[in-house]
């Protein structure tokens, strides 16, 4: 039987931003999206950690959706449930940020 301590040693760890190479195309795209989304949010939401997290997650899920769409267009199979869940989450995040056109 595995103890909780042993299981924790082998559990996946979240990557810290400092360990991700910021020069990759994806990292650059993420930074551009974050800046664009934050600019679009403007004064609709006060500055703070909650806003930074929402902006970061909105940018990240945007890239995830774009990747799924690119795979689909290139003929690779894409899990439609995963795609629809991601799009729904994206719309919810946009709504939480108060960006026009988002579903509420």
Backbone as CSV, one residue per row, in Angstrom:
resi,resn,N_x,N_y,N_z,CA_x,CA_y,CA_z,C_x,C_y,C_z
1,UNK,0.849,-1.190,0.000,0.000,0.000,0.000,0.889,1.245,0.000
2,UNK,0.515,2.196,-0.821,1.276,3.428,-0.947,0.798,4.437,0.092
3,UNK,1.747,5.024,0.796,1.394,6.060,1.769,1.156,7.369,1.040
4,UNK,0.429,8.294,1.672,0.216,9.594,1.031,1.532,10.306,0.715
5,UNK,2.536,10.136,1.566,3.821,10.776,1.328,4.467,10.227,0.068
6,UNK,4.428,8.901,-0.116,5.011,8.291,-1.314,4.252,8.716,-2.562
7,UNK,2.944,8.796,-2.467,2.137,9.216,-3.614,2.452,10.655,-3.991
8,UNK,2.659,11.500,-2.989,2.951,12.905,-3.254,4.295,13.070,-3.953
9,UNK,5.240,12.185,-3.655,6.549,12.276,-4.294,6.452,12.052,-5.797
10,UNK,5.462,11.283,-6.228,5.325,10.937,-7.646,4.195,11.695,-8.336
11,UNK,3.525,12.551,-7.617,2.417,13.314,-8.200,2.958,14.344,-9.188
12,UNK,2.196,14.620,-10.248,2.642,15.647,-11.194,2.741,16.988,-10.486
13,UNK,3.735,17.752,-10.863,3.925,19.070,-10.262,3.610,20.140,-11.292
14,UNK,3.015,21.204,-10.809,2.741,22.336,-11.691,4.065,22.983,-12.070
15,UNK,4.176,23.360,-13.315,5.379,24.066,-13.759,5.350,25.483,-13.237
16,UNK,6.474,25.913,-12.779,6.585,27.314,-12.393,6.921,28.103,-13.643
17,UNK,6.417,29.321,-13.704,6.663,30.149,-14.883,8.146,30.338,-15.127
18,UNK,8.941,30.289,-14.056,10.377,30.494,-14.211,11.061,29.325,-14.911
19,UNK,10.406,28.153,-14.962,11.014,26.995,-15.615,10.609,26.864,-17.074
20,UNK,9.694,27.696,-17.537,9.240,27.646,-18.922,10.069,28.624,-19.742
21,UNK,10.574,28.169,-20.878,11.388,29.019,-21.745,10.494,30.078,-22.385
22,UNK,10.696,31.323,-22.008,9.879,32.423,-22.501,10.132,32.797,-23.941
23,UNK,11.101,32.131,-24.592,11.413,32.467,-25.982,10.608,31.654,-26.985
24,UNK,9.864,30.653,-26.523,9.117,29.821,-27.454,7.985,30.609,-28.090
25,UNK,7.540,30.138,-29.232,6.428,30.787,-29.930,5.190,30.827,-29.041
26,UNK,4.926,29.730,-28.354,3.743,29.671,-27.481,3.854,30.676,-26.336
27,UNK,5.040,30.803,-25.745,5.223,31.752,-24.642,5.040,33.186,-25.122
28,UNK,5.554,33.480,-26.299,5.387,34.823,-26.858,3.922,35.104,-27.154
29,UNK,3.246,34.101,-27.722,1.814,34.246,-28.025,1.032,34.463,-26.735
30,UNK,1.381,33.727,-25.688,0.700,33.866,-24.408,0.864,35.284,-23.859
31,UNK,2.065,35.816,-23.902,2.302,37.176,-23.402,1.530,38.213,-24.213
32,UNK,1.509,38.052,-25.548,0.752,38.988,-26.393,-0.741,38.939,-26.066
33,UNK,-1.271,37.721,-25.932,-2.685,37.581,-25.596,-2.998,38.199,-24.243
34,UNK,-2.137,37.945,-23.261,-2.365,38.514,-21.933,-2.406,40.038,-22.002
35,UNK,-1.474,40.623,-22.718,-1.432,42.079,-22.843,-2.677,42.603,-23.553
36,UNK,-3.083,41.933,-24.627,-4.263,42.366,-25.387,-5.540,42.224,-24.572
37,UNK,-5.675,41.109,-23.870,-6.876,40.889,-23.051,-6.918,41.896,-21.920
38,UNK,-5.779,42.112,-21.258,-5.729,43.063,-20.154,-6.093,44.465,-20.635
39,UNK,-5.606,44.844,-21.812,-5.936,46.159,-22.372,-7.426,46.257,-22.683
40,UNK,-7.995,45.167,-23.167,-9.420,45.174,-23.491,-10.278,45.257,-22.231
41,UNK,-9.821,44.636,-21.157,-10.555,44.699,-19.893,-10.570,46.136,-19.378
42,UNK,-9.432,46.823,-19.525,-9.352,48.231,-19.139,-9.821,48.481,-17.722
43,UNK,-10.724,49.423,-17.575,-11.201,49.809,-16.241,-12.442,49.039,-15.812
44,UNK,-12.858,48.036,-16.585,-14.048,47.258,-16.222,-13.847,46.461,-14.944
45,UNK,-12.582,46.179,-14.649,-12.273,45.365,-13.476,-11.048,45.960,-12.804
46,UNK,-11.072,46.074,-11.484,-9.915,46.664,-10.805,-8.666,45.796,-10.950
47,UNK,-7.513,46.448,-10.907,-6.234,45.729,-10.931,-6.160,44.841,-9.694
48,UNK,-5.493,43.725,-9.819,-5.320,42.853,-8.662,-5.043,41.430,-9.098
49,UNK,-4.839,40.571,-8.109,-4.489,39.181,-8.379,-5.605,38.451,-9.117
50,UNK,-6.840,38.689,-8.748,-7.958,38.010,-9.414,-7.979,38.342,-10.903
51,UNK,-7.798,39.602,-11.214,-7.771,40.017,-12.621,-6.598,39.360,-13.347
52,UNK,-5.405,39.375,-12.737,-4.235,38.763,-13.375,-4.474,37.280,-13.648
53,UNK,-5.075,36.580,-12.693,-5.343,35.153,-12.886,-6.363,34.923,-13.994
54,UNK,-7.419,35.711,-14.012,-8.429,35.563,-15.064,-7.839,35.844,-16.442
55,UNK,-7.038,36.899,-16.533,-6.409,37.244,-17.816,-5.468,36.122,-18.248
56,UNK,-4.639,35.638,-17.329,-3.690,34.571,-17.658,-4.419,33.303,-18.110
57,UNK,-5.464,32.938,-17.397,-6.206,31.717,-17.753,-6.971,31.887,-19.054
58,UNK,-7.491,33.065,-19.293,-8.191,33.316,-20.562,-7.216,33.190,-21.726
59,UNK,-6.030,33.755,-21.571,-5.017,33.648,-22.629,-4.597,32.192,-22.835
60,UNK,-4.394,31.463,-21.752,-3.957,30.067,-21.858,-5.003,29.196,-22.537
61,UNK,-6.264,29.386,-22.175,-7.296,28.544,-22.787,-7.529,28.953,-24.241
62,UNK,-7.266,30.207,-24.572,-7.343,30.640,-25.969,-6.338,29.860,-26.806
63,UNK,-5.111,29.749,-26.308,-4.077,28.995,-27.020,-4.456,27.527,-27.128
64,UNK,-5.020,26.976,-26.065,-5.454,25.573,-26.071,-6.521,25.351,-27.142
65,UNK,-7.494,26.251,-27.215,-8.562,26.147,-28.219,-7.992,26.282,-29.628
66,UNK,-7.092,27.240,-29.819,-6.469,27.415,-31.134,-5.722,26.152,-31.554
67,UNK,-5.058,25.501,-30.603,-4.343,24.265,-30.903,-5.313,23.161,-31.319
68,UNK,-6.419,23.030,-30.588,-7.417,22.017,-30.961,-7.987,22.299,-32.345
69,UNK,-8.245,23.565,-32.639,-8.788,23.928,-33.949,-7.782,23.643,-35.063
70,UNK,-6.523,23.923,-34.828,-5.487,23.646,-35.832,-5.371,22.143,-36.074
71,UNK,-5.463,21.366,-35.012,-5.409,19.906,-35.165,-6.598,19.404,-35.986
72,UNK,-7.772,19.946,-35.696,-8.976,19.532,-36.411,-8.876,19.853,-37.890
73,UNK,-8.401,21.063,-38.205,-8.270,21.484,-39.599,-7.258,20.621,-40.342
74,UNK,-6.223,20.176,-39.629,-5.199,19.352,-40.283,-5.601,17.886,-40.372
75,UNK,-6.806,17.573,-39.912,-7.317,16.218,-40.058,-7.089,15.316,-38.864
76,UNK,-6.458,15.816,-37.831,-6.254,15.003,-36.631,-7.571,14.887,-35.872
77,UNK,-7.787,13.761,-35.220,-9.009,13.637,-34.425,-8.933,14.552,-33.192
78,UNK,-10.047,15.191,-32.894,-10.135,16.084,-31.745,-11.342,15.654,-30.922
79,UNK,-11.150,15.579,-29.622,-12.237,15.241,-28.708,-13.213,16.417,-28.669
80,UNK,-14.385,16.232,-29.244,-15.359,17.320,-29.335,-15.849,17.763,-27.960
81,UNK,-15.948,16.835,-27.026,-16.347,17.187,-25.670,-15.322,18.102,-25.018
82,UNK,-14.062,17.780,-25.221,-12.977,18.603,-24.684,-13.005,19.994,-25.331
83,UNK,-13.221,20.024,-26.625,-13.276,21.296,-27.350,-14.443,22.156,-26.849
84,UNK,-15.620,21.564,-26.762,-16.798,22.327,-26.336,-16.668,22.799,-24.889
85,UNK,-16.090,21.985,-24.040,-15.854,22.393,-22.649,-14.892,23.574,-22.597
86,UNK,-13.838,23.510,-23.400,-12.858,24.599,-23.426,-13.499,25.898,-23.928
87,UNK,-14.311,25.806,-24.972,-14.973,27.001,-25.511,-15.943,27.578,-24.477
88,UNK,-16.677,26.722,-23.803,-17.601,27.181,-22.770,-16.849,27.869,-21.628
89,UNK,-15.743,27.282,-21.218,-14.923,27.874,-20.162,-14.373,29.222,-20.616
90,UNK,-13.941,29.277,-21.859,-13.411,30.524,-22.428,-14.460,31.629,-22.367
91,UNK,-15.670,31.311,-22.783,-16.745,32.301,-22.749,-17.049,32.746,-21.322
92,UNK,-16.998,31.813,-20.379,-17.227,32.162,-18.974,-16.141,33.100,-18.455
93,UNK,-14.897,32.821,-18.821,-13.796,33.683,-18.397,-13.932,35.078,-18.997
94,UNK,-14.275,35.149,-20.278,-14.488,36.448,-20.908,-15.613,37.211,-20.208
95,UNK,-16.667,36.502,-19.862,-17.773,37.130,-19.140,-17.344,37.634,-17.775
96,UNK,-16.525,36.852,-17.077,-16.041,37.268,-15.763,-15.173,38.518,-15.862
97,UNK,-14.496,38.669,-16.992,-13.667,39.857,-17.213,-14.474,41.041,-17.726
98,UNK,-15.739,40.813,-18.084,-16.587,41.884,-18.563,-16.309,42.324,-19.975
99,UNK,-15.766,41.411,-20.769,-15.450,41.752,-22.156,-16.695,41.625,-23.002
100,UNK,-16.986,42.650,-23.796,-18.183,42.694,-24.622,-18.248,41.494,-25.549
101,UNK,-19.467,41.019,-25.777,-19.657,39.908,-26.687,-19.570,38.565,-25.997
102,UNK,-19.180,38.552,-24.746,-19.069,37.291,-24.012,-20.441,36.884,-23.510
103,UNK,-20.636,35.579,-23.452,-21.888,35.061,-22.917,-21.963,35.344,-21.426
104,UNK,-23.136,35.641,-20.940,-23.257,35.896,-19.500,-24.222,34.938,-18.864
